C-alpha cells in the first residue's frame, strides 16, 4: 500500500517549528483520508523501533553476503574494463596528436 505524504511545517506561538507528514490526498482534498498529521520525529522513532526488531537469519545473511560480493566483483570488473578502454582511447589520441604534430 502506497501512501503519499506532504511535509508540513507548523510554527507555534513561540516560533518553534514542528515538521509533520500530512496525507497528500487529504491535504489537497482529493480523497476522504482520515489519517491525521504525524510528527516526522515520531515517524523516525517508529522506524527506529521497527528496525530493532528486524532480524535476518544466518542463511539470509550468507545469501546476501554472496550476492553483494558477486555484485561488487561485477562492478569492479566493469570498472576495470572501462578504465582499460579509456586508456587505450587516450593512447590512440596521443599517438594521433604526435603524428599530427610531426606532420605539421
HELIX and SHEET records of a PDB file:
HELIX    1   1 UNK A   24  UNK A   27  1                                   4    
HELIX    2   2 UNK A   40  UNK A   53  1                                  14    
HELIX    3   3 UNK A   58  UNK A  103  1                                  46    
SHEET    1   A 3 UNK A   5  UNK A  11  0                                        
SHEET    2   A 3 UNK A  17  UNK A  23 -1                                        
SHEET    3   A 3 UNK A  38  UNK A  39 -1                                        
END                                                                             
